[in-house]
Amino acid sequence: MILSYLSHKKMIMNGSGLKVIGTASTIAYSDIIESFQNKKHLLVSSDDNYDPLDIVKDYDFIGDPILNENVLDKYMPLILKKYIETLDEDNRNKIIKAYHNLESIIQDSLLLETLPLELDFSEDMKKFLKLENLHLDTNLLKEPYAIIETILNIHQMCDLDSVPVFCNVAHYLDKAQLVMLDDLLNSLNLRSVLIEFSDNKSTLFPERVDYYYIDEDLVDWY
């Protein structure tokens, strides 16, 4: 995969691990972010043969993992679907049986009411799990690294082909955590783009990661 910003040199997004786009230009920073958000069209995504790709489909823009309070909400339908697909038959039957028992108890109690009330029982697992409010435990997802790690694990678990894109990660993670993040991506065979506003080529990131830097004068240093 290749990313191209205006007339700048191409950025290669192949292979697993971190792909960092750093800049000291407010123009470049906003252009790149808004292009990933599909608000501008100044980034071009293509395959290795330069055939155009859809940047919205090929990249999953998450943004700032702390400032985006509902960062994980969009993944719940995917998690729900994957859980149902991988639920083994034994546990599926146990859940349905328990649901039948609950329905019987409620139905019996309705007979005592003066109004002709009844239940429409459904074995739709998706509806049942929504009723039970299946969700991610946010108490365990307060730290930036934990949020990012969870999103990457969701991409792996749900077989998502899009590339996660984060902003301002260097504000929250130290060098050791960034090494851990790169290791995690490589172990999952995933890649992730980090967009960072910096006044120089940061030494915070491991030397092994792909780093694309554009200075305040819009000069490429990669």
N, C-alpha and C positions, 0 to 999 in steps of 0.2 A: 504493500500500500504506500502511496505517495501523497503528501500534503504540499500544496503550493499556496503561498500567500503573496498576492499581487505579483510584482516583478522580482520577488526574492528567490533565492536558490531553493530547490526542492528539499523537503524534509522526508526522509525515508522512515516509514513506520513498520518495517518488517521485523520479524523476530519477537521473542517475548521480552518482558522487562519494562523498565521505565523509559519513557520518551519525554524529555523535558523541553518545553518551549519557554525560554526566558527572554525578557525584554525590559529595557529601561524607557521605552517609548510608550507614552500614554495612548498615542494613536494606534500603534500596533497591538497593544494589550486589549483595547476595546474592540478593535476590528476583529481580532482572532476570536475573542469570547463571543461576540455577537454573531459571528459567522457560524460558530458551533451551535448557537441558539437559533439559527435560521432567520435572524433579524437582518443580517447583511449577507452579501454573497461575494466575499473577498477571499475566501479559502476555496481551493479546488481539491477535491479528493479523486484519486484515480488508482487503478491497479498498476502493476509493474509494466504493463504494455501501454500505459497512459490512456486506457479506456476510462471514461468518466464513471464515478461512483456517486451514490447519494450520501452526502455527508451526514444528513440527519439519521439515516438508517445505519450507517456504518460506524457512527460514533455516538456513544451514550453520554450526553453532557449532564454531569452531576453538579458541577460548580463547586462552591465553597462547602466543604462537608460539615462545617459548624453553623454558618449563617443560614444555610438552607435547612430549615427546621423539619420539613417534611420530605427529607431526601430519600427515605426508604419506602414511602407510601406507594410509589408507582410500581414497586416490585411485588407487592402483595398478591395481585392476581396471578402473576407468574409462579410465585411460591406455592400458592394454593393449588394451581393446576398441576405442578410437578409433584406435590405431596399426594394428590389423589392418584396420579398415574403410577406412582411407585409404592403405594400402600398395598401390603400383601393381603391375600384373600382372607386369612384368618382374622387379622385385626379389622378388616373391613366388615366382616360378618359380626364381630363382637360389637362394633360401633352401631351397626344397624339394629342388632338385637337390643342393645341398651336404649336406642332411640324408640324402638317399638314399645318397650316397657314404659318409658316415659310417656309416650302417647296414650297408652292404656290407662295410666294413672290419671292423666288430664281428662281423658274422655269420660272416665267413671265419675270424676268430680263434676263434670258438666251436666250429668244426669240429675244432679241435685238442684240445678238452677231452674228458675221458672221460664227462662227464655230457651227456645230451641237452638242451642248452640252446638256446633260440631267442628271437628278438626279435619283438615285435608292433609293426610299423612303422605309424605314423599320420601323416597329413598335416595334423593338427590344429595350426594355427599357434599357437593359444593355449597348448596343452600344451607346444609346443616353446619358446616364449618364457618360459614359467614354468620350464622345465628350465634355460634359460640364465640365469635369474634377472635378467630385465629389471627395472631399478630406477633411481631417481633418484640422481644422484651427490651424496651428502651432503657431500662435501668442498667442493663449490661452494655449499652451502646452510647455512653456519654463521652468517651474519649475519642479523639479524631482517628487514631489508628484503628480502633475497634470498628468504627463506622466504615472506614475504607476497606478494611479486611472483610467485613460482612458483605459489602457490595461486590467485591471480587469473588467471594465464595458463592454469591447468588448467580453471578455470571457463569461460574463453573457449573454449579448444580443445575441451572436451567438451560445450559447449552446455548448461551447467548453469543452471537457472533460479533456484536458491536464492541467497540473499544471504549472503555470508561475514560471520561475526561474530567479531571478535577482542577480546581483553581486554589491558589494560596496554600497548598499543602506544606510548603516550607515554613509557613508561619507557625505551624502546629507540631511538626515532627522534627526531631533532632537527627543528626547524621546516622546514628545507630539504627533508628527506626526506619529511615529511608533505605538503608542497606537491607533491613528485614523486609521492607515492602518490595524491593527489587527481587529479593530471594523468593518471596511468596509468589510473585508474578511468574517467575521462571519455573517454580515448582508446579504451578497450575497451568503452565504453557499459555499464559495470557500476557497482553501488553496493556499499558495504560499511559495516557497522555497527561502530563502536569503542566499547567500554564502558570508561570511565576513572574511577578513584577520585581525586577532587581536592577540595581545600578551597575552591576558588573557580572562577569561570568562567575556564578556562585561556586564556591568550593564545598558547599554543604552536601552536594550530591556525590555519590560514588563515581569514581573516574570511569567505571565500566559502562555507565548509562549513556544513551544517546542524548546529547545536549545541543540544542539549537538556540543560539543567542542573537538577538537583534538589539543594537544599542540605541541610545536616545536620538541619534541622527539617522536611524533606520538603515544602518550598515550591518550586514551579516558577518557574524564571527563563527562560522561553521563550514 
